[in-house]
Amino acid sequence: MLHISTLARVGLSLEDVARFQDQLSRVLEHFEVLAKLDTEGIAPTAQVIYLQNVMRKDEPSPSSSREDVLANAPQQEDGLFKIRAVLEE
């Protein structure tokens, strides 16, 4: 448990380790039950429910004005966002 938490860069107290060991043991017991199920004749699936596109239609709409957008900018210059240089020579 401590090795896994170190790999995940998650700090755990000794109390956390004890609690999670119990929880992990119970999860593994559930996997043992699932492993005993007869899955012969059941085709492998990546998704068990039907998925559909839930995005809205891509329709043009009015844009915000330059003034409205730049009103939220911490710094601006000549009608543009002013930012710190990312790449310097």
Summary of the structure (lengths in Angstrom):
residues: 89
radius of gyration: 26.8
end to end distance: 46.6
largest distance: 69.4
contacts: 101
relative contact order: 0.06
helix: 37%
strand: 4%
